[in-house]
Amino acid sequence: MSEIFTIIASVSLWVAMVRIASPLIFATLGELLCERAGVLNLGIEGIMVAGAFAGWFAAYSGMGLWPAVGVAFLTGMGFGALHALLTVLFGLSQHVVGIGITLLASSSSYFAYRLALPEVTSPPKIEAFATWPVPVLSQIPLIGPVLFSQTPLTYLAYGLAIALALVLARTPLGLAIRAVGENPTSVEAQGLSVAGLRSGAVIAGSGLMAVGGSFLTLSAFNSFFFEMVNGRGWICIALVVFGAWKPGKAVAGAFLFAAFDALQIRLQQTPLGAHLPYQIFLMLPYLLSILALIVTSRRASVPAALMQPFRKGER
């Protein structure tokens, strides 16, 4: 038991928590933006895979790291545009389209990898983002090493979380996005385009999901390999519910899941790990997240028009 307390008190655990949470923050914000506009995007898992591959391959091909992030963002926007076309404009089932996007994005990424590197047996490595301690802030005891000694993409995740929260809560655009997810008829009555707002939210949100995937290849690791996303997209959908469709709470949920994940990795290295199957430790963050989701989702207020197609002129 003392070893568990030692792990919890270690700075390395909390540094790892922030690193693990960073791709979840990007993707959760993207999913939250889609759902606040009334569209459930189940393509998130595949879009993260596509973003991971596109960002890595762009860097491997000689692009800089930031242009590679841009390539990942554009890749996600492309799949988001397809999702918006089928669900927003054609009114097809958001569940079916989302699963289809996941299968298309994942399989096309794996195919492109094999097509580009047919003879490769081990994933080629790239020069990933290095840790960049923020001057002064990184020197703050405890908080500094945890929050301000990360890679630049983590700082971008912080900024996007704050920006999205402000946009949704304080701007006319945010009000329109929230309204189109609650009562699209009222938005149409104001002369605004419901299809345009929803499509824009899905496209931008999908771009953020892809950036979350690119974090894995450009910041957390330095190569692309199959199954590296490993269900993170589905976790992000749960985090949106956990956060009651609010950016701040959703980000807090991402940190909570990441803390459980970082903890289970270290628990496997204790004497406890020698007596229990490792699958129990792998299950721990998901089990605790499910319990937290059950507790919090009861009071969550779902956007009223979520998953409801809108056709102009209908009441």
N, C-alpha and C positions, 0 to 999 in steps of 0.2 A: 504493500500500500504506500509506503514511503517513496518508492520509486515513481509511482504515479504522480504524487504531489511534486516530486522533483521535476518530472517532465512538464507538468502544468506550469511550474514556476520558471521554466527555462525560456529565455528570449528566442531561441531557435524555433520553438514551437509556434510562437506568434508571428515570427517572420515568415515561416512556411505557410501559416494560415492566410496571410495577406497574399502571398504568391499564388496559392491554390484558388483563392477567391477571385482573383483578377479576371480570368476568362469567364467565370460565372457572372461577374458584374456586367461585362459587356453584353453577353447573351441575354441575361435577365432583363436588362434595360431595353434591349431590342424587342423581346417578347412582350414586355409591359407596354411599350409604345403601340405595338400591333393590337393588343387586346383592349387598350383604352380607346382605340378607334373602332372597336367592335369586331375585330378579326382574330380568330385563334389560329396561330401559325405553328402547326405541328411539323413544319419542315425544318425546324430549328436544328435538330440533330444533324441532318444531312448538310445544311448550310454551314454549320460549324466545321464539318469535315472538309467541305469545299474551300472554305476560307483558310483552313490550316494548310491544305495542299497548295492553293493559289499563292498564298503569302510565301511559303517555303520555296516553291519553284521559282517565283520571281526573284527572290534573293539568291537562289542557287544559280540562276541564269545571269547574274551580274548586277541586278538592280540593288540600290541601297535599301536599307531596312525600312525606312519610312515610306519610300515608294512601294515597297512590297506590302506594307500595311494597306496602302491605297488600293493596290491590286486586289487584295482580299476584300476590301470594302466594296469595290465595284463588282466583284464576283457575287457577293451576297446580294447586292442590289439587283443583279440580273435575275437571280432565282426569286427574289422578292417581287420583281415585276411580273414574272410568270405566275406566281401565286396570286398576285392582285388581279391579273387578267382573268384568271379562272374563277376566283371566289367573289371578287368585288364587281367586276363588269359582267361576268356570265352567271354569277349567282350559284356556282356549283358547291357541293358539300365541302366545308372547310376541313373536316376530318379527313376525307378521302384525298383531297388535293394536298393537304399537308403531308400525309404519309407518302404520297406519290413523289412530292418534292424531296423528301428525305431519301427515298430509294434512288431517285434520279441523281441527286447531288452526290450521294455517297458512291454509287457505282461509277458515275462518270469521272469522279476524282481518282478512284482506284484504276480505272481503265487508262486515264491520262498518265498516271504514274508509270504503269507498265509499258505504255506506248512510248513515253519519253525515255525511260530507263529500262529497256528490256533485259539487259545483261547484268543488272545490279543485283547482288545478293544481300547486301546490307545497306540501309538507308544512308545516302551521302550526308555529310554534315556541312553546316554553314556557320558563319560568324554571327551569333545571335546578339541581341541587345545585352549590354553589360549593366551591372548594377550601377546606379548613379545616385550617390548620397546627396541629398539637398543640403547646401551650405547652411550652417547654423541649426536648422531644424533637425538634421540628423544627429546632432550632438545632444539633444534633449534626452535625459535618462529614460530608459524603457520605451517611451513613445517614439523617439527618434529612430533607433535601429529597426523598429517594427514597421512604422508607417513611411519613413522618409529615407530608407536605404534600400529602395526597390529599383526595378528597371523603369525606363520612361513610359512604357505602356501601362504600367500600374498607375502612374500619376495621371495618365490620360483617362483611365477608368474613373479615378476620383473626380476629375473635372467634368466628365460626361454625366456622372450621377448627379452632381450639383446642377449642371446646366439643364438636364431634363426635368429635374424637380422644379426648377424656377420657370421653365417654359410652360410646363403643364399647369402650374399654380398661378402664375403671374402675368401671362401674356395672352393676347387675343387668339393667337394660334393655338396655344394650349387649351384655351376654353373651347375652341372649335373642335379640337381633337376629342376632348372629353365629351362634348355634346353629341358628336357623331357616334360615339359609343354608347350613349345613354338614350338619346331621342333624335335619330337622324331626320325625322319629319320636321322637327323644329329648325334644324340646320338648313334644310331645303327651303323652308319658309322665309329664311333670312337671305335667300339668294346665293347661298354657298353651295359648292359642289360636294355632295356626300361621297361620290365615287372618287373625286380628286383627293379629298382629305384622307379617306381610307387607303387609297392606293399609295399616296405619299408616305403615310405612316408605315405601311407594310414594307415598302421598298427601303425606307431609311432604317426601320427596325431590322430587316434582314441584313442590311449592311453591317449593323452593329454586331449581330450574331456571328457573321463571318470574321469580323475583327477579333471576337472572342476566340474563335478557332485558330486564327493566326497567332494569337498570344502563345499557344502551345508550341508552335514550331519556331517562332521568332524570339521568344523570351523565356518560356519555361524550359524548353528543350532546344536543340539545334538541328533537328532533322524531322522528317515526316515518316510515320509508320502507320500501318493499318490499325484500326481500333483505338487510336490514341484519344479520340474524343470520349469514348467509353461511357456513353449515357449521360454526359454532362448536360446535353440539350434537354433531356426529359427532366432532369433536376431543376433546370432553370424555369420550366413551366410550373413546377410545384412551388418554386420560390416566388413567382408572381402572385400566386394564391396566398402563400405565407405572408407576403408583404401587403396583402389587401389592395393590390394594384396601386401602391404608393412607392415611388422610387427609394425613399429613405429606408423604409421597412424591408423592401426587397433586398437592398444592399446589405442590411443587417442580417437577413436570412442567409445571404451568400457567405458572409463571414462566419456565421454559426455552423453551416455545413462544412466549410473549409476547416474550421477548428476541429470538428469531429474527425474529419479525414486525416488531418495532420496528426491527431492524437492516436488514431488507430495504427498508423505507420510506426510510431514509436513504441506503442504497446507490444507490437510483434517482436521487438528486440529485448523485451524484459523477460524474466523467468516465467511470467504468465504466458508469454507467447510460446514457450517450450511445451506447455501442457495443454494448450487449446489449439484446435485447427485454425489455420490462418484465415479461413473463410468467415469465421465468426467476427474477426476484426474487420475484414472488408465489409461485412454486413452492417457493422456498428453505425457508421455515419448515416446510412440510408434508413436504418431503423429509428434512430433518434430524430431524423428529419421528418419521418412519417408521423411520429408522435407529436412533434412540434406543430406539424401541419394540421393534425386533427384538432389540437387545442386552439390554434389561432383562426382556422378557416371558418369556424362556426360564426364568428362575428364579422367575417369578410363580406363586403358589399360588392357583388358581381356587377360589372357594367350591364345595364338593362338590355342593351341591344347586341350583346356579345353573341356571335355566331348566327345572327339573324340577317339574311340577305336583304338589301334595300333596292327597291325598284322605283325609279322616279315616277311621281304622280300617284303611287299607291298609298293608301291609308290603312 
